[in-house]
Amino acid sequence: MPSTRRPCRNCKIDYLPQRGEAGEPSALARQRAGGGNKLTVIAQLRGLERSFSNGIKALGPLDLDIEGGEFLSLLGPSGCGKSTALRIIAELLMPSAGGLAWPGGKPRIGFVFQDPTLMPWSDVRGNVRLPLDLKRVPRRESNSRAQAALARVGLSGFSDAYPRALSGGMRMRVAIARALVAKPQLLLMDEPFAALDEIGRDALNEDLLKLWREDSLTIVFVTHSVYEASFLSTRIVTLSPRPGRIVSEFRLSPPPGRTSEWRASREFVETARQVSLSLRTAVATAA
């Protein structure tokens, strides 16, 4: 059977078009772009569906492998089930059908929500320390780890500040520090930068990539932004309008130390063009 891959001539993109029968893409999903080396699959979503009590089917069926160390973005129109999928992976929500498996055991999971969800009565240190307090980590250790996490997101001088005194971008940095303080292996992020201005979003994108590299994290990132997904990701999965199903998969090979200058490169522009075309086609087909 001939390959369905259509490599981009001007950039390092490996494109997998719309998927067929359930389970069919899983072998492809474990291969590196341009080669056959298999990656470690840390999570398997099989036949995943979610319907709500009002009768709306938000998601599925969805078949997806999450590979260790990747930066995977879920991209699709509003209401297509991206956030629902993320909550199922976090086991905050049960699927209506299908299942989630952890082949090597469940990793430590961190979750960053679209809203920072900080406790207004607690200072920044206390907010970051919360996951450790819930685990009854000794206060001296938890304070030290909270301070270290704040330093990593550029907020070492704001430990005693309260959320009301922080900008939107700073509050989101606190939320990221709170997720990092528990040393997650899998970080789930639900449109964390959607409410920020372009300059703030770009800065946090670059800082997030640095944290991803330093901690060898696996990140699953939900976004509406083609440009954000194209900048951050090693793989992008586009979803159809509700109920969300996988339409396309893009495997990317961006430079590891990419900065804002890379957004002006031909490779980035071509990546964004192809991803945007896939998304528009999916929306138009569903209309």
C-alpha positions as CSV (number, residue, x, y, z in Angstrom):
1,M,0.0,0.0,0.0
2,P,1.6,3.3,-1.0
3,S,2.6,5.8,1.8
4,T,0.1,8.6,2.5
5,R,2.9,10.9,3.7
6,R,3.3,14.1,1.8
7,P,6.6,15.8,2.9
8,C,6.8,19.6,2.5
9,R,9.6,20.5,0.1
10,N,10.5,23.8,1.8
11,C,10.4,22.8,5.5
12,K,10.8,19.8,7.8
13,I,7.2,18.7,8.0
14,D,5.9,15.2,7.9
15,Y,2.2,15.4,7.2
16,L,-0.3,12.6,7.8
17,P,-3.7,13.3,6.2
18,Q,-7.1,12.4,7.6
19,R,-7.2,9.1,9.4
20,G,-9.2,6.0,8.4
21,E,-10.3,3.2,10.6
22,A,-9.9,3.3,14.4
23,G,-6.4,2.1,15.4
24,E,-5.0,2.3,11.9
25,P,-2.6,5.3,12.5
26,S,-1.1,4.0,15.7
27,A,1.9,2.4,14.0
28,L,2.6,5.7,12.2
29,A,2.2,7.6,15.4
30,R,5.1,5.8,16.9
31,Q,7.6,6.6,14.1
32,R,9.9,9.6,13.9
33,A,9.5,11.9,10.9
34,G,11.8,10.8,8.2
35,G,12.6,7.4,9.8
36,G,11.4,4.3,11.5
37,N,12.8,4.8,15.0
38,K,10.0,4.1,17.5
39,L,9.3,6.5,20.3
40,T,8.2,5.5,23.8
41,V,4.4,5.7,24.0
42,I,3.4,6.8,27.5
43,A,-0.4,7.1,26.9
44,Q,-2.8,5.5,24.5
45,L,-6.3,6.9,23.8
46,R,-8.5,4.3,22.1
47,G,-12.0,4.9,20.8
48,L,-12.4,7.8,23.2
49,E,-15.8,9.5,23.2
50,R,-17.5,11.9,25.6
51,S,-21.1,12.9,25.6
52,F,-22.7,15.2,28.1
53,S,-26.1,14.9,30.0
54,N,-27.7,17.5,27.6
55,G,-27.1,15.0,24.7
56,I,-24.2,16.9,23.1
57,K,-21.4,14.6,21.9
58,A,-18.2,16.7,22.4
59,L,-15.6,14.2,21.4
60,G,-14.7,11.2,19.4
61,P,-14.2,8.6,18.6
62,L,-10.5,9.6,19.2
63,D,-7.4,7.4,18.8
64,L,-4.2,9.0,19.8
65,D,-0.8,8.0,21.2
66,I,1.2,10.4,23.4
67,E,4.9,9.9,23.0
68,G,7.5,10.5,25.7
69,G,9.4,13.8,25.4
70,E,7.2,15.3,22.7
71,F,5.5,18.7,22.6
72,L,2.1,17.8,21.2
73,S,-0.4,20.5,20.4
74,L,-4.2,19.8,20.0
75,L,-5.6,22.4,17.6
76,G,-9.1,22.9,16.5
77,P,-12.2,25.2,16.4
78,S,-14.0,26.1,19.6
79,G,-16.2,23.4,21.1
80,C,-14.4,20.5,19.3
81,G,-13.5,18.7,22.5
82,K,-9.8,19.7,22.9
83,S,-10.2,20.6,26.6
84,T,-12.4,17.6,27.1
85,A,-9.7,15.3,25.8
86,L,-7.2,17.0,28.1
87,R,-9.3,16.5,31.2
88,I,-9.8,12.8,30.3
89,I,-6.1,12.4,30.0
90,A,-5.8,14.0,33.5
91,E,-8.5,11.7,34.7
92,L,-10.6,14.7,35.8
93,L,-13.3,13.5,33.5
94,M,-14.5,10.0,32.5
95,P,-15.0,9.1,28.9
96,S,-18.4,7.9,27.7
97,A,-16.8,5.2,25.6
98,G,-13.3,4.0,24.9
99,G,-10.4,4.0,27.2
100,L,-7.1,5.5,28.3
101,A,-4.1,3.3,29.0
102,W,-0.6,4.0,30.5
103,P,1.7,1.3,28.9
104,G,4.6,2.1,31.3
105,G,2.6,3.1,34.3
106,K,0.9,6.5,35.0
107,P,3.4,9.4,35.0
108,R,3.3,12.3,37.4
109,I,0.9,14.8,35.9
110,G,0.8,18.6,36.1
111,F,-2.2,20.6,34.8
112,V,-2.2,24.3,33.8
113,F,-5.7,25.6,33.2
114,Q,-6.8,28.5,31.0
115,D,-7.4,30.6,34.0
116,P,-4.6,30.7,36.6
117,T,-7.1,29.7,39.4
118,L,-4.9,31.3,42.1
119,M,-6.1,31.6,45.7
120,P,-6.6,35.3,46.2
121,W,-6.1,35.1,50.0
122,S,-2.7,33.4,49.7
123,D,0.6,34.9,48.6
124,V,2.5,33.7,45.6
125,R,4.6,31.3,47.6
126,G,1.6,29.8,49.2
127,N,-0.2,29.3,45.8
128,V,2.9,27.6,44.3
129,R,3.3,25.4,47.4
130,L,-0.3,24.1,47.3
131,P,0.4,20.7,45.6
132,L,3.1,20.0,48.2
133,D,0.9,21.1,51.1
134,L,-1.8,18.7,50.0
135,K,0.8,15.9,50.1
136,R,2.0,17.1,53.6
137,V,5.5,17.8,52.4
138,P,7.4,19.5,55.3
139,R,7.1,23.3,55.2
140,R,10.9,24.0,54.9
141,E,11.2,21.7,51.9
142,S,8.0,22.9,50.3
143,N,9.0,26.6,50.7
144,S,12.4,25.8,49.1
145,R,10.9,24.0,46.2
146,A,8.3,26.7,45.7
147,Q,11.0,29.4,45.7
148,A,13.0,27.4,43.1
149,A,10.0,27.0,40.9
150,L,9.3,30.7,41.0
151,A,12.9,31.4,40.1
152,R,12.5,29.2,37.0
153,V,9.6,31.3,35.7
154,G,11.2,34.6,36.5
155,L,9.3,35.5,39.6
156,S,11.9,35.0,42.4
157,G,11.2,38.5,43.7
158,F,7.5,38.1,44.1
159,S,7.1,35.3,46.7
160,D,5.3,37.6,49.1
161,A,3.0,39.3,46.6
162,Y,-0.7,38.5,46.3
163,P,-2.4,37.6,43.0
164,R,-4.3,40.9,42.8
165,A,-0.9,42.8,42.5
166,L,0.2,40.7,39.5
167,S,-0.4,41.2,35.8
168,G,-2.1,38.5,33.8
169,G,1.1,37.1,32.5
170,M,2.6,37.0,35.9
171,R,-0.4,35.2,37.3
172,M,0.0,32.6,34.6
173,R,3.7,32.2,35.5
174,V,2.6,31.5,39.0
175,A,0.2,28.8,37.7
176,I,3.1,27.2,35.7
177,A,5.4,27.3,38.7
178,R,2.6,25.6,40.8
179,A,2.5,22.8,38.2
180,L,6.3,22.4,38.0
181,V,6.8,22.3,41.8
182,A,5.5,18.7,41.9
183,K,8.0,17.7,39.3
184,P,5.6,16.4,36.7
185,Q,6.6,14.1,33.8
186,L,3.5,14.9,31.7
187,L,2.4,18.5,31.7
188,L,-1.1,19.3,30.4
189,M,-1.9,22.9,29.4
190,D,-5.3,24.1,28.4
191,E,-5.0,27.3,26.4
192,P,-2.8,28.9,29.2
193,F,-1.9,32.0,27.2
194,A,-5.1,32.7,25.4
195,A,-5.9,35.8,27.4
196,L,-2.5,37.4,27.1
197,D,-1.3,40.1,24.6
198,E,0.9,39.1,21.8
199,I,4.2,40.2,23.4
200,G,3.4,38.4,26.7
201,R,2.3,35.3,24.9
202,D,5.5,35.2,22.8
203,A,7.7,35.6,25.8
204,L,5.9,32.8,27.7
205,N,6.1,30.5,24.6
206,E,9.9,30.9,24.6
207,D,10.1,30.4,28.4
208,L,7.9,27.3,28.2
209,L,10.2,25.7,25.5
210,K,13.1,26.3,27.8
211,L,11.4,24.5,30.7
212,W,10.3,21.7,28.3
213,R,14.0,21.1,27.2
214,E,15.5,21.4,30.7
215,D,13.1,19.0,32.4
216,S,12.6,16.6,29.5
217,L,8.9,17.0,29.9
218,T,6.1,15.6,27.7
219,I,3.7,18.4,27.0
220,V,0.2,18.2,25.6
221,F,-0.9,21.8,24.8
222,V,-4.4,22.9,23.8
223,T,-4.6,26.1,21.7
224,H,-6.8,27.8,19.1
225,S,-3.7,29.5,17.6
226,V,-2.1,28.0,14.5
227,Y,0.9,30.3,15.0
228,E,1.4,29.3,18.6
229,A,1.1,25.6,17.8
230,S,3.5,25.9,14.9
231,F,6.1,27.7,17.1
232,L,5.9,25.3,20.1
233,S,5.3,21.9,18.8
234,T,7.1,18.8,17.6
235,R,3.7,17.4,16.6
236,I,0.4,19.0,15.9
237,V,-2.9,17.2,15.8
238,T,-5.9,19.0,14.2
239,L,-9.4,18.2,15.2
240,S,-12.7,18.5,13.4
241,P,-15.6,20.6,14.6
242,R,-17.7,18.8,17.3
243,P,-17.6,16.0,17.9
244,G,-13.8,16.3,17.7
245,R,-12.0,13.7,15.6
246,I,-8.5,13.7,14.3
247,V,-8.3,15.3,10.9
248,S,-4.5,15.6,10.3
249,E,-1.2,15.1,12.1
250,F,1.9,17.2,11.5
251,R,5.3,16.1,12.7
252,L,7.7,19.0,12.9
253,S,11.5,19.3,13.2
254,P,11.9,22.9,14.4
255,P,15.3,24.1,15.7
256,P,15.5,23.2,19.4
257,G,16.7,26.7,20.5
258,R,14.1,28.6,18.5
259,T,13.4,32.2,19.5
260,S,11.1,35.0,18.2
261,E,13.4,35.4,15.1
262,W,12.3,31.9,13.9
263,R,8.8,33.2,13.5
264,A,10.0,35.1,10.4
265,S,11.6,32.1,8.8
266,R,10.3,30.4,5.7
267,E,10.1,27.1,7.5
268,F,7.8,28.6,10.2
269,V,5.6,30.4,7.7
270,E,5.2,27.2,5.6
271,T,4.4,25.1,8.7
272,A,1.7,27.6,9.7
273,R,0.3,27.7,6.1
274,Q,-0.1,23.9,5.9
275,V,-1.6,23.6,9.4
276,S,-4.0,26.5,8.7
277,L,-5.1,25.0,5.4
278,S,-5.8,21.6,7.1
279,L,-7.9,23.4,9.8
280,R,-9.9,25.5,7.3
281,T,-10.6,22.4,5.2
282,A,-11.9,20.5,8.2
283,V,-14.2,23.3,9.2
284,A,-15.5,23.8,5.6
285,T,-16.1,20.0,5.2
286,A,-18.1,19.9,8.4
287,A,-20.2,22.9,7.5
